Amino acid sequence: MKFDLETYVVFVSFITSFFAVFLSAGIVLGVPSIASEFGMNNIVQNWIITIALLVVAVFTLPAGQISGKFGVKKSLVAGVLIFLLASIGACLSFSTESFLFFRVMQGIGGAFSNVASMAMVVQAIKPQNRGKALGFTVTGVYLAGSLSPVICGFLVYNLGWRSMFYFVVPFFVVCIALMIWKIPGDWKTYENDKIDSIGYLIYGLGILLFIYGFTSLMNMTGKICAVIGFIMLIAFGYYETRVNTPAFNMKLFKNMKFTSSNIAALCSYLAIAAITTILNYHFQYVRGWNAQMSGLILIITPIIMAVMAPNAGKLSDRIHPQKLAAIGMSIATVTLVILMFLDANTPLYIIVIAMVLQGIGMGLFTSPNTNAIMSSVPPKETPNASAAQSAMRTIGQTMSLGLLTLIFAWVMGSLKLSSQYAGMIVQASQLICLICTIICIIAIFASLVGIRSKDSFNI
């Protein structure tokens, strides 16, 4: 059977999306084992997940301009290769510091692969098929999320946490081979632009200080870092309007559809990303289940997302994507309302209902929201748009896990997570769900703002 270019592009994007998320979602099951081996307390333990997302957030905007200048395919190959080598390095880690270093490298590779894969889909796929193609890409994300708890739970329980990282290696090798031999040429949109290194520096330091400070608001250093980081991000936005070749084209935010959809994405991931970790802690520390059993239950939400995402993507080619996104977020809000009352006595079927609703809601939100963002800009700006939506996702996820770290530190101090502190884990989890419910409601309204705005670029 002979495949055309569009098929290979979608397939490669699916693979890169799948395995990048496979580790970031599956590592949740290995966190207790990793923390136990390296003797981490609950604050450092939560950074196992957070640090990679933070690095993705730092490098996402630079990845947009760099991939547009040097080619999205080259950037994708580089990103996947870095992620591959970092995964091997994580397997060989011998201390907390060495392991977290390779998590940082995974974040760098993930930033470039996330941005470049989405930009390549938008550049290579015809506009009338774009929603469907993006739906398949998002399906890779959710399918990874659905399979990773089961596979990683099995691997961690039977072969140890390092087996998770070894598992992805052959798939990334295949992905690189397909890009080199089956996708000719490249796509460049900013070839003649200068790299905005000053903008990168301001943004990178700003987001780094802000997120770190956000997770450390319990002490004065954290408060100072958060304030300085926030000021630097404002300075970044102002600076980008003054340079000829900005790291990010701030003029895109004049488009209300683009702006509101990005805000909705940021709020949605901030509200939802911590749920998997909360449920994993609940299953392993409050109920006393092992990683394998926890993974079998955690598969519910991502499976439903994987089913919903491509259908929602196709539907967003015919129905206004922001309407679909608002409906999805409304359903996801119900999940958080239910989990606000999660404790040791909550019946399992109630948790399953909440997970089903989360899967339906986020599956209905993500593909249409992505389509709204990518379709609201001219073709030349697709790397920027891809960087923006990736940045909103990773910043939202990082802040969500940062909120989790902050609340757990406030409730538990520097205690190690264990079953003997189940009551404190429940208390922290309920408070996080309450805060995230409010954020989720904001995302609903953000999805509806700019719904009447028109774009004439991708129709």
FINU-980851 format. One line per 2 residues: number of its first residue (from 1); for each residue x, y, z of C-alpha. Coordinates in steps of 0.1 Angstrom, whole numbers. Layout:
<recs>
NUM> X Y Z  ...
</recs>
This chain:
<recs>
1> 0 0 0  14 34 -10
3> 9 63 13  9 100 3
5> 28 128 21  -2 139 42
7> -6 104 55  31 102 66
9> 29 136 82  -1 127 102
11> 14 93 112  47 109 123
13> 28 136 142  7 108 159
15> 38 89 169  57 119 183
17> 26 131 202  19 96 215
19> 54 88 229  61 122 243
21> 29 120 263  34 83 270
23> 62 91 294  49 123 309
25> 16 106 317  30 72 326
27> 58 85 349  31 93 374
29> 29 55 381  66 54 387
31> 69 84 409  65 65 442
33> 92 40 432  116 67 419
35> 111 88 450  117 58 473
37> 149 48 455  164 83 456
39> 149 92 491  129 122 479
41> 104 141 501  70 151 488
43> 82 184 475  110 170 454
45> 89 141 444  63 163 428
47> 91 180 408  97 147 389
49> 67 156 368  68 193 371
51> 104 200 360  100 185 325
53> 68 205 319  85 237 332
55> 114 233 307  89 226 279
57> 72 259 289  105 278 288
59> 116 264 254  82 264 236
61> 82 300 222  119 298 211
63> 110 265 194  83 283 174
65> 107 308 158  136 284 154
67> 114 257 137  100 284 114
69> 135 296 105  154 264 100
71> 125 241 91  98 223 111
73> 110 189 100  146 195 110
75> 133 208 144  111 178 149
77> 140 154 141  162 173 166
79> 135 174 193  128 136 190
81> 166 128 190  171 149 222
83> 142 132 239  155 98 228
85> 190 104 243  175 119 275
87> 153 88 279  184 66 278
89> 201 89 302  172 87 327
91> 176 49 327  212 53 337
93> 206 78 365  223 72 398
95> 210 101 419  182 126 423
97> 203 153 406  212 131 376
99> 177 119 371  162 155 372
101> 189 166 347  177 141 321
103> 141 152 328  153 187 319
105> 167 174 286  135 155 279
107> 117 188 284  139 205 258
109> 133 177 233  96 177 241
111> 93 215 235  107 212 199
113> 88 181 190  54 195 203
115> 57 227 184  72 213 152
117> 49 183 148  18 205 151
119> 32 231 127  41 204 102
121> 5 191 102  -9 226 96
123> 16 233 69  12 200 50
125> -25 193 54  -52 210 33
127> -74 234 53  -105 213 47
129> -89 183 63  -70 202 90
131> -95 196 118  -96 159 111
133> -57 157 110  -54 177 142
135> -80 154 157  -57 124 149
137> -27 142 164  -46 149 196
139> -58 113 195  -21 103 198
141> -20 124 230  -50 108 245
143> -43 72 233  -9 75 250
145> -27 87 281  -50 58 280
147> -24 31 274  5 45 295
149> -11 39 329  -16 2 321
151> 17 -3 303  37 18 327
153> 19 3 357  28 -32 345
155> 64 -22 337  70 -5 370
157> 54 -33 390  72 -61 372
159> 104 -47 358  111 -15 377
161> 107 22 368  136 23 344
163> 118 0 320  94 29 312
165> 122 48 296  137 19 277
167> 103 11 263  101 43 242
169> 135 40 226  127 18 195
171> 96 38 187  115 71 186
173> 142 55 163  114 44 139
175> 99 79 140  133 95 131
177> 137 71 102  103 79 88
179> 110 116 89  143 113 72
181> 133 89 44  95 94 39
183> 90 131 43  110 150 17
185> 117 187 19  108 210 48
187> 86 240 57  102 273 65
189> 82 305 73  107 327 91
191> 138 319 70  149 355 66
193> 142 365 102  168 370 129
195> 167 349 160  153 371 189
197> 178 359 215  171 388 239
199> 134 380 237  141 343 244
201> 162 353 274  136 376 289
203> 108 350 284  128 321 296
205> 139 337 328  105 352 333
207> 86 319 330  112 300 350
209> 111 325 379  73 328 378
211> 66 290 379  93 283 404
213> 81 311 426  45 299 422
215> 54 265 436  73 281 465
217> 48 308 476  51 295 512
219> 84 313 516  96 348 509
221> 120 337 482  91 321 462
223> 70 353 465  99 374 452
225> 107 351 423  70 350 413
227> 67 388 413  100 392 394
229> 90 365 369  56 381 363
231> 72 415 357  96 400 332
233> 68 383 313  51 417 310
235> 84 432 299  87 404 273
237> 53 412 258  62 449 255
239> 97 442 241  82 419 214
241> 61 447 200  92 468 195
243> 115 444 175  113 436 138
245> 116 398 141  101 389 175
247> 104 356 192  66 357 193
249> 43 379 172  23 396 199
251> 0 412 172  -17 378 169
253> -34 386 202  -53 414 185
255> -74 385 171  -101 378 198
257> -106 343 186  -69 335 189
259> -67 352 223  -98 338 239
261> -90 302 227  -55 304 242
263> -68 317 275  -93 289 275
265> -65 264 269  -44 278 297
267> -72 276 322  -84 242 311
269> -50 226 316  -44 245 348
271> -77 231 361  -75 195 349
273> -38 185 347  -34 177 384
275> -64 153 385  -44 122 373
277> -17 128 400  -44 133 427
279> -62 101 417  -29 82 416
281> -20 94 451  -55 85 462
283> -52 49 448  -17 42 460
285> -15 61 493  -51 63 505
287> -64 30 492  -31 12 493
289> -32 -2 457  0 -10 438
291> 11 8 406  -3 -19 383
293> -38 -18 398  -38 20 399
295> -29 21 362  -58 -2 353
297> -82 23 368  -65 55 355
299> -69 42 319  -106 51 319
301> -103 89 312  -77 88 284
303> -95 60 266  -126 81 264
305> -105 112 254  -89 91 226
307> -124 81 213  -138 116 215
309> -108 137 201  -109 127 164
311> -147 129 163  -147 163 180
313> -119 174 155  -140 164 125
315> -171 180 141  -152 213 145
317> -147 215 107  -185 219 105
319> -196 234 139  -180 265 155
321> -151 250 175  -155 274 204
323> -190 263 210  -179 227 212
325> -150 237 235  -173 255 259
327> -196 225 261  -166 202 268
329> -153 224 296  -188 225 312
331> -188 187 314  -152 187 328
333> -163 211 355  -187 185 369
335> -157 162 374  -140 186 397
337> -172 193 416  -175 155 423
339> -138 152 433  -141 181 457
341> -156 155 481  -131 127 474
343> -120 108 505  -112 73 518
345> -149 64 519  -158 76 484
347> -173 46 464  -152 36 435
349> -181 39 411  -184 76 419
351> -147 81 410  -153 62 378
353> -182 84 369  -160 115 375
355> -133 101 353  -158 93 325
357> -171 129 326  -135 142 325
359> -128 121 294  -159 133 276
361> -154 169 285  -117 172 277
363> -121 151 245  -148 175 234
365> -127 205 243  -92 199 231
367> -94 193 193  -119 221 187
369> -99 245 208  -67 236 189
371> -85 240 156  -98 274 167
373> -63 286 176  -46 272 144
375> -73 284 121  -73 320 134
377> -39 330 120  -24 333 85
379> -4 304 72  29 322 77
381> 22 323 115  14 287 120
383> 47 280 139  38 309 162
385> 3 296 167  16 261 174
387> 41 275 199  13 295 216
389> -11 266 220  18 244 232
391> 29 271 256  -6 275 270
393> -8 237 275  25 233 291
395> 23 264 313  -12 253 324
397> 0 218 332  31 231 350
399> 11 256 370  -15 229 378
401> 12 206 392  28 236 408
403> -5 243 426  -5 206 437
405> 31 210 450  22 242 468
407> -10 229 485  7 196 495
409> 36 216 510  12 238 529
411> -8 209 543  21 184 548
413> 52 205 551  83 184 540
415> 68 150 550  73 121 527
417> 41 109 510  29 76 526
419> -2 58 536  2 69 573
421> -5 105 561  -36 95 541
423> -58 121 559  -35 150 549
425> -34 137 513  -72 138 512
427> -73 173 527  -48 186 501
429> -66 169 472  -100 184 481
431> -86 219 484  -69 216 450
433> -101 204 434  -120 234 449
435> -95 259 434  -95 241 400
437> -133 241 398  -132 279 399
439> -105 280 372  -125 256 350
441> -155 279 351  -133 307 339
443> -122 285 310  -159 280 300
445> -164 317 296  -131 322 278
447> -142 296 252  -172 317 244
449> -154 351 241  -146 360 205
451> -170 334 191  -183 358 165
453> -149 369 153  -141 360 117
455> -108 348 101  -102 347 64
457> -69 328 64  -79 291 64
459> -112 288 47
</recs>
